[in-house]
Amino acid sequence: MTVGSLVSGLVAIPTTGLGILVGAGTGLVHGPWVKFTDMLSKDEVDKIDKEAEEEARLVSEA
């Protein structure tokens, strides 16, 4: 066993735990937002989606 594989194994364990915590937090934050879209009409949701895509495109080009 090399030092690199030992270090990689030891680092991977807490990184996985951190990923789980971040994912759970993201789910808690976005869960209510996703349900909120049920209260909007399809046209309103489509408009929001188009605006978000446009903003994302502008950010990616910057």
SEROVEX-540754 format. One record per atom (N, C-alpha, C, O): residue number from 1; chain; atom name; x, y, z. Coordinates in Angstrom, 2 decimals. Layout:
@num NUM	chaine A	atome CA	px X	py Y	pz Z
...
% end
This chain:
@num 1	chaine A	atome N	px 0.85	py -1.17	pz 0.00
@num 1	chaine A	atome CA	px 0.00	py 0.00	pz 0.00
@num 1	chaine A	atome C	px 0.90	py 1.24	pz 0.00
@num 1	chaine A	atome O	px 1.82	py 1.37	pz 0.81
@num 2	chaine A	atome N	px 0.61	py 2.12	pz -0.92
@num 2	chaine A	atome CA	px 1.43	py 3.33	pz -1.00
@num 2	chaine A	atome C	px 0.84	py 4.43	pz -0.11
@num 2	chaine A	atome O	px -0.31	py 4.35	pz 0.32
@num 3	chaine A	atome N	px 1.65	py 5.42	pz 0.14
@num 3	chaine A	atome CA	px 1.20	py 6.54	pz 0.96
@num 3	chaine A	atome C	px 0.06	py 7.27	pz 0.26
@num 3	chaine A	atome O	px -0.89	py 7.72	pz 0.91
@num 4	chaine A	atome N	px 0.15	py 7.40	pz -1.04
@num 4	chaine A	atome CA	px -0.90	py 8.10	pz -1.80
@num 4	chaine A	atome C	px -2.25	py 7.44	pz -1.66
@num 4	chaine A	atome O	px -3.26	py 8.13	pz -1.47
@num 5	chaine A	atome N	px -2.31	py 6.12	pz -1.77
@num 5	chaine A	atome CA	px -3.60	py 5.45	pz -1.65
@num 5	chaine A	atome C	px -4.13	py 5.50	pz -0.22
@num 5	chaine A	atome O	px -5.34	py 5.57	pz -0.01
@num 6	chaine A	atome N	px -3.24	py 5.48	pz 0.76
@num 6	chaine A	atome CA	px -3.66	py 5.59	pz 2.15
@num 6	chaine A	atome C	px -4.25	py 6.98	pz 2.41
@num 6	chaine A	atome O	px -5.32	py 7.11	pz 3.02
@num 7	chaine A	atome N	px -3.55	py 8.01	pz 1.95
@num 7	chaine A	atome CA	px -4.03	py 9.38	pz 2.14
@num 7	chaine A	atome C	px -5.35	py 9.59	pz 1.38
@num 7	chaine A	atome O	px -6.27	py 10.21	pz 1.90
@num 8	chaine A	atome N	px -5.42	py 9.07	pz 0.16
@num 8	chaine A	atome CA	px -6.65	py 9.22	pz -0.63
@num 8	chaine A	atome C	px -7.83	py 8.56	pz 0.08
@num 8	chaine A	atome O	px -8.92	py 9.12	pz 0.12
@num 9	chaine A	atome N	px -7.60	py 7.39	pz 0.63
@num 9	chaine A	atome CA	px -8.67	py 6.70	pz 1.35
@num 9	chaine A	atome C	px -9.11	py 7.46	pz 2.58
@num 9	chaine A	atome O	px -10.31	py 7.54	pz 2.86
@num 10	chaine A	atome N	px -8.17	py 8.01	pz 3.31
@num 10	chaine A	atome CA	px -8.52	py 8.75	pz 4.52
@num 10	chaine A	atome C	px -9.22	py 10.06	pz 4.21
@num 10	chaine A	atome O	px -10.09	py 10.50	pz 4.96
@num 11	chaine A	atome N	px -8.86	py 10.69	pz 3.10
@num 11	chaine A	atome CA	px -9.48	py 11.96	pz 2.72
@num 11	chaine A	atome C	px -10.87	py 11.73	pz 2.13
@num 11	chaine A	atome O	px -11.76	py 12.56	pz 2.28
@num 12	chaine A	atome N	px -11.06	py 10.60	pz 1.45
@num 12	chaine A	atome CA	px -12.35	py 10.33	pz 0.80
@num 12	chaine A	atome C	px -13.48	py 10.16	pz 1.80
@num 12	chaine A	atome O	px -14.61	py 10.55	pz 1.51
@num 13	chaine A	atome N	px -13.20	py 9.60	pz 2.96
@num 13	chaine A	atome CA	px -14.26	py 9.34	pz 3.93
@num 13	chaine A	atome C	px -14.90	py 10.65	pz 4.43
@num 13	chaine A	atome O	px -16.12	py 10.78	pz 4.35
@num 14	chaine A	atome N	px -14.12	py 11.62	pz 4.95
@num 14	chaine A	atome CA	px -14.78	py 12.85	pz 5.39
@num 14	chaine A	atome C	px -15.37	py 13.65	pz 4.24
@num 14	chaine A	atome O	px -16.36	py 14.37	pz 4.43
@num 15	chaine A	atome N	px -14.79	py 13.54	pz 3.06
@num 15	chaine A	atome CA	px -15.33	py 14.27	pz 1.91
@num 15	chaine A	atome C	px -16.71	py 13.75	pz 1.56
@num 15	chaine A	atome O	px -17.60	py 14.52	pz 1.21
@num 16	chaine A	atome N	px -16.90	py 12.44	pz 1.65
@num 16	chaine A	atome CA	px -18.21	py 11.84	pz 1.38
@num 16	chaine A	atome C	px -19.22	py 12.34	pz 2.40
@num 16	chaine A	atome O	px -20.35	py 12.68	pz 2.05
@num 17	chaine A	atome N	px -18.82	py 12.37	pz 3.66
@num 17	chaine A	atome CA	px -19.72	py 12.87	pz 4.70
@num 17	chaine A	atome C	px -20.10	py 14.32	pz 4.47
@num 17	chaine A	atome O	px -21.25	py 14.71	pz 4.67
@num 18	chaine A	atome N	px -19.13	py 15.11	pz 4.06
@num 18	chaine A	atome CA	px -19.39	py 16.52	pz 3.77
@num 18	chaine A	atome C	px -20.38	py 16.65	pz 2.61
@num 18	chaine A	atome O	px -21.27	py 17.49	pz 2.63
@num 19	chaine A	atome N	px -20.20	py 15.81	pz 1.60
@num 19	chaine A	atome CA	px -21.11	py 15.82	pz 0.46
@num 19	chaine A	atome C	px -22.54	py 15.48	pz 0.86
@num 19	chaine A	atome O	px -23.50	py 16.06	pz 0.35
@num 20	chaine A	atome N	px -22.67	py 14.53	pz 1.78
@num 20	chaine A	atome CA	px -24.00	py 14.17	pz 2.27
@num 20	chaine A	atome C	px -24.64	py 15.35	pz 2.99
@num 20	chaine A	atome O	px -25.82	py 15.65	pz 2.78
@num 21	chaine A	atome N	px -23.86	py 16.02	pz 3.84
@num 21	chaine A	atome CA	px -24.40	py 17.16	pz 4.57
@num 21	chaine A	atome C	px -24.80	py 18.30	pz 3.63
@num 21	chaine A	atome O	px -25.85	py 18.91	pz 3.80
@num 22	chaine A	atome N	px -23.95	py 18.58	pz 2.65
@num 22	chaine A	atome CA	px -24.26	py 19.65	pz 1.70
@num 22	chaine A	atome C	px -25.50	py 19.28	pz 0.88
@num 22	chaine A	atome O	px -26.37	py 20.13	pz 0.65
@num 23	chaine A	atome N	px -25.59	py 18.03	pz 0.46
@num 23	chaine A	atome CA	px -26.76	py 17.59	pz -0.31
@num 23	chaine A	atome C	px -28.04	py 17.68	pz 0.49
@num 23	chaine A	atome O	px -29.08	py 18.08	pz -0.04
@num 24	chaine A	atome N	px -27.97	py 17.32	pz 1.77
@num 24	chaine A	atome CA	px -29.16	py 17.40	pz 2.62
@num 24	chaine A	atome C	px -29.58	py 18.86	pz 2.81
@num 24	chaine A	atome O	px -30.77	py 19.17	pz 2.77
@num 25	chaine A	atome N	px -28.60	py 19.73	pz 3.01
@num 25	chaine A	atome CA	px -28.92	py 21.16	pz 3.15
@num 25	chaine A	atome C	px -29.53	py 21.73	pz 1.89
@num 25	chaine A	atome O	px -30.47	py 22.52	pz 1.95
@num 26	chaine A	atome N	px -28.99	py 21.34	pz 0.76
@num 26	chaine A	atome CA	px -29.52	py 21.81	pz -0.52
@num 26	chaine A	atome C	px -30.96	py 21.34	pz -0.70
@num 26	chaine A	atome O	px -31.82	py 22.09	pz -1.16
@num 27	chaine A	atome N	px -31.21	py 20.09	pz -0.34
@num 27	chaine A	atome CA	px -32.57	py 19.55	pz -0.44
@num 27	chaine A	atome C	px -33.54	py 20.30	pz 0.44
@num 27	chaine A	atome O	px -34.68	py 20.56	pz 0.05
@num 28	chaine A	atome N	px -33.10	py 20.65	pz 1.65
@num 28	chaine A	atome CA	px -33.98	py 21.39	pz 2.56
@num 28	chaine A	atome C	px -34.30	py 22.77	pz 2.02
@num 28	chaine A	atome O	px -35.43	py 23.26	pz 2.15
@num 29	chaine A	atome N	px -33.30	py 23.41	pz 1.42
@num 29	chaine A	atome CA	px -33.50	py 24.76	pz 0.90
@num 29	chaine A	atome C	px -34.36	py 24.74	pz -0.36
@num 29	chaine A	atome O	px -35.27	py 25.56	pz -0.51
@num 30	chaine A	atome N	px -34.08	py 23.81	pz -1.26
@num 30	chaine A	atome CA	px -34.78	py 23.79	pz -2.55
@num 30	chaine A	atome C	px -36.11	py 23.06	pz -2.51
@num 30	chaine A	atome O	px -36.95	py 23.27	pz -3.38
@num 31	chaine A	atome N	px -36.31	py 22.21	pz -1.53
@num 31	chaine A	atome CA	px -37.57	py 21.46	pz -1.43
@num 31	chaine A	atome C	px -38.79	py 22.37	pz -1.43
@num 31	chaine A	atome O	px -39.68	py 22.19	pz -2.25
@num 32	chaine A	atome N	px -38.85	py 23.34	pz -0.51
@num 32	chaine A	atome CA	px -40.01	py 24.24	pz -0.49
@num 32	chaine A	atome C	px -40.13	py 25.08	pz -1.76
@num 32	chaine A	atome O	px -41.24	py 25.39	pz -2.19
@num 33	chaine A	atome N	px -39.00	py 25.44	pz -2.37
@num 33	chaine A	atome CA	px -39.03	py 26.24	pz -3.59
@num 33	chaine A	atome C	px -39.67	py 25.45	pz -4.72
@num 33	chaine A	atome O	px -40.46	py 25.99	pz -5.49
@num 34	chaine A	atome N	px -39.31	py 24.17	pz -4.82
@num 34	chaine A	atome CA	px -39.87	py 23.34	pz -5.88
@num 34	chaine A	atome C	px -41.38	py 23.19	pz -5.68
@num 34	chaine A	atome O	px -42.14	py 23.26	pz -6.64
@num 35	chaine A	atome N	px -41.82	py 23.00	pz -4.45
@num 35	chaine A	atome CA	px -43.25	py 22.89	pz -4.17
@num 35	chaine A	atome C	px -43.96	py 24.22	pz -4.43
@num 35	chaine A	atome O	px -45.14	py 24.23	pz -4.81
@num 36	chaine A	atome N	px -43.27	py 25.32	pz -4.25
@num 36	chaine A	atome CA	px -43.85	py 26.63	pz -4.47
@num 36	chaine A	atome C	px -44.27	py 26.80	pz -5.93
@num 36	chaine A	atome O	px -45.24	py 27.49	pz -6.22
@num 37	chaine A	atome N	px -43.55	py 26.16	pz -6.84
@num 37	chaine A	atome CA	px -43.89	py 26.29	pz -8.26
@num 37	chaine A	atome C	px -45.23	py 25.66	pz -8.58
@num 37	chaine A	atome O	px -45.82	py 25.99	pz -9.61
@num 38	chaine A	atome N	px -45.75	py 24.77	pz -7.71
@num 38	chaine A	atome CA	px -47.07	py 24.20	pz -7.94
@num 38	chaine A	atome C	px -48.15	py 25.27	pz -7.84
@num 38	chaine A	atome O	px -49.24	py 25.10	pz -8.39
@num 39	chaine A	atome N	px -47.86	py 26.36	pz -7.16
@num 39	chaine A	atome CA	px -48.83	py 27.45	pz -6.99
@num 39	chaine A	atome C	px -48.82	py 28.40	pz -8.19
@num 39	chaine A	atome O	px -49.71	py 29.25	pz -8.31
@num 40	chaine A	atome N	px -47.83	py 28.28	pz -9.06
@num 40	chaine A	atome CA	px -47.72	py 29.16	pz -10.22
@num 40	chaine A	atome C	px -48.36	py 28.51	pz -11.43
@num 40	chaine A	atome O	px -48.46	py 27.28	pz -11.51
@num 41	chaine A	atome N	px -48.79	py 29.32	pz -12.37
@num 41	chaine A	atome CA	px -49.32	py 28.78	pz -13.62
@num 41	chaine A	atome C	px -48.17	py 28.29	pz -14.49
@num 41	chaine A	atome O	px -47.01	py 28.65	pz -14.26
@num 42	chaine A	atome N	px -48.50	py 27.48	pz -15.48
@num 42	chaine A	atome CA	px -47.47	py 26.95	pz -16.38
@num 42	chaine A	atome C	px -46.75	py 28.08	pz -17.10
@num 42	chaine A	atome O	px -45.53	py 28.02	pz -17.28
@num 43	chaine A	atome N	px -47.48	py 29.11	pz -17.50
@num 43	chaine A	atome CA	px -46.86	py 30.25	pz -18.19
@num 43	chaine A	atome C	px -45.86	py 30.98	pz -17.29
@num 43	chaine A	atome O	px -44.79	py 31.38	pz -17.73
@num 44	chaine A	atome N	px -46.23	py 31.13	pz -16.01
@num 44	chaine A	atome CA	px -45.32	py 31.80	pz -15.07
@num 44	chaine A	atome C	px -44.06	py 30.98	pz -14.85
@num 44	chaine A	atome O	px -42.96	py 31.53	pz -14.78
@num 45	chaine A	atome N	px -44.22	py 29.66	pz -14.74
@num 45	chaine A	atome CA	px -43.06	py 28.78	pz -14.55
@num 45	chaine A	atome C	px -42.17	py 28.83	pz -15.78
@num 45	chaine A	atome O	px -40.95	py 28.89	pz -15.66
@num 46	chaine A	atome N	px -42.78	py 28.80	pz -16.98
@num 46	chaine A	atome CA	px -41.99	py 28.88	pz -18.21
@num 46	chaine A	atome C	px -41.22	py 30.20	pz -18.30
@num 46	chaine A	atome O	px -40.07	py 30.22	pz -18.73
@num 47	chaine A	atome N	px -41.86	py 31.29	pz -17.89
@num 47	chaine A	atome CA	px -41.20	py 32.60	pz -17.91
@num 47	chaine A	atome C	px -40.00	py 32.61	pz -16.96
@num 47	chaine A	atome O	px -38.93	py 33.10	pz -17.31
@num 48	chaine A	atome N	px -40.19	py 32.07	pz -15.75
@num 48	chaine A	atome CA	px -39.10	py 32.01	pz -14.77
@num 48	chaine A	atome C	px -37.96	py 31.15	pz -15.30
@num 48	chaine A	atome O	px -36.79	py 31.50	pz -15.16
@num 49	chaine A	atome N	px -38.31	py 30.00	pz -15.92
@num 49	chaine A	atome CA	px -37.28	py 29.12	pz -16.49
@num 49	chaine A	atome C	px -36.48	py 29.83	pz -17.58
@num 49	chaine A	atome O	px -35.26	py 29.72	pz -17.61
@num 50	chaine A	atome N	px -37.17	py 30.55	pz -18.46
@num 50	chaine A	atome CA	px -36.48	py 31.26	pz -19.54
@num 50	chaine A	atome C	px -35.55	py 32.34	pz -18.99
@num 50	chaine A	atome O	px -34.43	py 32.51	pz -19.47
@num 51	chaine A	atome N	px -36.03	py 33.07	pz -17.97
@num 51	chaine A	atome CA	px -35.19	py 34.10	pz -17.36
@num 51	chaine A	atome C	px -33.95	py 33.49	pz -16.70
@num 51	chaine A	atome O	px -32.85	py 34.03	pz -16.81
@num 52	chaine A	atome N	px -34.13	py 32.36	pz -16.03
@num 52	chaine A	atome CA	px -33.00	py 31.70	pz -15.37
@num 52	chaine A	atome C	px -32.00	py 31.18	pz -16.40
@num 52	chaine A	atome O	px -30.79	py 31.30	pz -16.20
@num 53	chaine A	atome N	px -32.50	py 30.61	pz -17.50
@num 53	chaine A	atome CA	px -31.61	py 30.13	pz -18.55
@num 53	chaine A	atome C	px -30.82	py 31.28	pz -19.18
@num 53	chaine A	atome O	px -29.63	py 31.14	pz -19.46
@num 54	chaine A	atome N	px -31.49	py 32.41	pz -19.39
@num 54	chaine A	atome CA	px -30.82	py 33.58	pz -19.97
@num 54	chaine A	atome C	px -29.73	py 34.10	pz -19.03
@num 54	chaine A	atome O	px -28.63	py 34.42	pz -19.47
@num 55	chaine A	atome N	px -30.05	py 34.18	pz -17.74
@num 55	chaine A	atome CA	px -29.05	py 34.63	pz -16.77
@num 55	chaine A	atome C	px -27.87	py 33.66	pz -16.72
@num 55	chaine A	atome O	px -26.72	py 34.08	pz -16.64
@num 56	chaine A	atome N	px -28.16	py 32.36	pz -16.75
@num 56	chaine A	atome CA	px -27.09	py 31.36	pz -16.73
@num 56	chaine A	atome C	px -26.21	py 31.48	pz -17.97
@num 56	chaine A	atome O	px -24.99	py 31.34	pz -17.89
@num 57	chaine A	atome N	px -26.85	py 31.74	pz -19.13
@num 57	chaine A	atome CA	px -26.08	py 31.90	pz -20.36
@num 57	chaine A	atome C	px -25.17	py 33.12	pz -20.27
@num 57	chaine A	atome O	px -24.01	py 33.07	pz -20.68
@num 58	chaine A	atome N	px -25.69	py 34.22	pz -19.74
@num 58	chaine A	atome CA	px -24.89	py 35.44	pz -19.61
@num 58	chaine A	atome C	px -23.72	py 35.23	pz -18.65
@num 58	chaine A	atome O	px -22.62	py 35.71	pz -18.89
@num 59	chaine A	atome N	px -23.96	py 34.51	pz -17.56
@num 59	chaine A	atome CA	px -22.89	py 34.24	pz -16.60
@num 59	chaine A	atome C	px -21.83	py 33.35	pz -17.22
@num 59	chaine A	atome O	px -20.63	py 33.57	pz -17.02
@num 60	chaine A	atome N	px -22.26	py 32.35	pz -17.99
@num 60	chaine A	atome CA	px -21.28	py 31.44	pz -18.59
@num 60	chaine A	atome C	px -20.44	py 32.12	pz -19.67
@num 60	chaine A	atome O	px -19.30	py 31.73	pz -19.90
@num 61	chaine A	atome N	px -21.00	py 33.14	pz -20.32
@num 61	chaine A	atome CA	px -20.25	py 33.87	pz -21.35
@num 61	chaine A	atome C	px -19.30	py 34.90	pz -20.75
@num 61	chaine A	atome O	px -18.35	py 35.33	pz -21.41
@num 62	chaine A	atome N	px -19.54	py 35.30	pz -19.52
@num 62	chaine A	atome CA	px -18.71	py 36.33	pz -18.88
@num 62	chaine A	atome C	px -17.36	py 35.80	pz -18.49
@num 62	chaine A	atome O	px -16.54	py 36.55	pz -17.94
% end
